[in-house]
Amino acid sequence: MTQANFRPVEEQLAYLKKGVAEVVPEAELRAKLEKSLKTGKPLRVKLGVDPTAPDIHLGHTVVIRKLKHFQEMGHTAIFLIGDFTAMIGDPTGQSETRPPLSGEQVKANAETYLEQVFKILDPQKTQVKYNSKWLGKLTPQDIIKLSAYPLARMLEREDFRSRLAAAQESARIQSVFQSPEEYTTQLTRQSFSMPSAKKVSPLKRQASISMHELLYPLFQAYDSVALEADVELGATEQKFNLLMGREIQREYGQESQVCMMMPILVGLDGQRKMSKSLGNYVGITEAPGEMFGKLMSIPDELMWSYWELATDSPAEAIRDRKNAVEAGLIRPMDEKIHLASTIVEDFHGAAAARSAFANFQRVFQFRQAPEELKKISLAAGQYPLLEVLKQTKMASSRSDAERLIKQGAVELDGGVVKDVKHVVNLLKGNAWVLRVGKKKFIELVGT
């Protein structure tokens, strides 16, 4: 890497700080960039991810995209797969101990993670590392040295502090004269073989803290030592773990990393963190039309954070578009279409984005059926519409189906049906297009 490969420091800073919630400390980031420019040596930028689930959604991509930005500036992008730490479980933001994952689960998830991550990162310029390579080799002496960290500092974490308080309250209420085996949680028994632990009903202390959880931030910090990281990326909720990396690096005689924290992406509901469990997410492997439709459903005021966190659009361009919308020069609907098209193109290509937009227009703006319909075959005959809606899962129950019909939300071949006693006459070889609401379509085919 030569000096000519790097852009001026001010230009790098402006691009790298886009959408960032906090840099600790920012002065050190500038100093590291200046040194990098002077020596021609790229910064080593680390992003660690525990593959606890097989799929990635748009919220996960916020920090991955920031790693891409460093990559584009000529720096070394290190994508660290926490195959060792995933078997512990990150306690960040958790009110109880995470269920452990098996090595097989971690390996399977890691493979799908990489396929999805490389939709954003350049695979040819990305270093992929696995922390089992060094964490799995730590000796008891190494772990003792690493664990020489003040417990009081560890318990400064809000999640640990609140869980400890809950456990103490539980202990006050319950008998304190219990055998040590009763404190061994079922989760710990699953993770580690403990022959001395009797098979007793686990104490219901979901809020208590297990010893192995205290090791998690230390192991994450040691990752930075093993990788000699100059910068570590993470979400704002990961701040404690990232800052611990700075301290542990100093203990091991290294220069401390800079910590760069990214905001949490709000989900489609406009209120809560994007999460698959909450159903307010956009999966990056979802079909282009599905992705486009979901993005069009976000509240107008959320567009700007999506532009900032989920695209590579420059901050100046986002500001100009926002001003144009506020001035009435661009309609919010048109701006949202632009945003949805940009994100879909990012993951599926320009042709898929154009097709998704055209399909959106057909369904939502022109109220036509999409080009590709899900087909459901039924034996030829006569069916009460209420039963059809329930059987095809277009309604959750007969009462739900009745409600939809009365609201005028049900159409057959483009005609609104308001009679709850309507009967569908399905002939062999014939088909009906059934629509419920704005975007639910199926084709009923008689067999």
Secondary structure, DSSP 8 states (H G I E B T S, - for coil): --GGGS--HHHHHHHHTTT-SEEETHHHHHHHHHHHHHHT---EEEEEE---SS--BHHHHHHHHHHHHHHHTT-EEEEEE-TTGGGT---TT-SS------HHHHHHHHHHHHHHHTTTS-GGGEEEEETHHHHTT--HHHHHHHT-S-HHHHTTSHHHHHHHHHHHHHHHHS-S---GGGGS-HHHHHHS--TTS--------TT---HHHHHHHHHHHHHHHHHT-SEEEEEGGGHHHHHHHHHHHHHTT----EEEEE---B-TTSSSB--TTTT---BTTS-HHHHHHHHHTS-GGGHHHHHHHHS---HHHHHHHHHHHHTTSS-HHHHHHHHHHHHHHHHH-HHHHHHHHHHHIIIIIS----SS--EEEE-SEEEEHHHHHHHTTSSSSHHHHHHHHHTT-EEETTEE---TT-EEEE-TT-EEEEEETTTEEEEEEE-
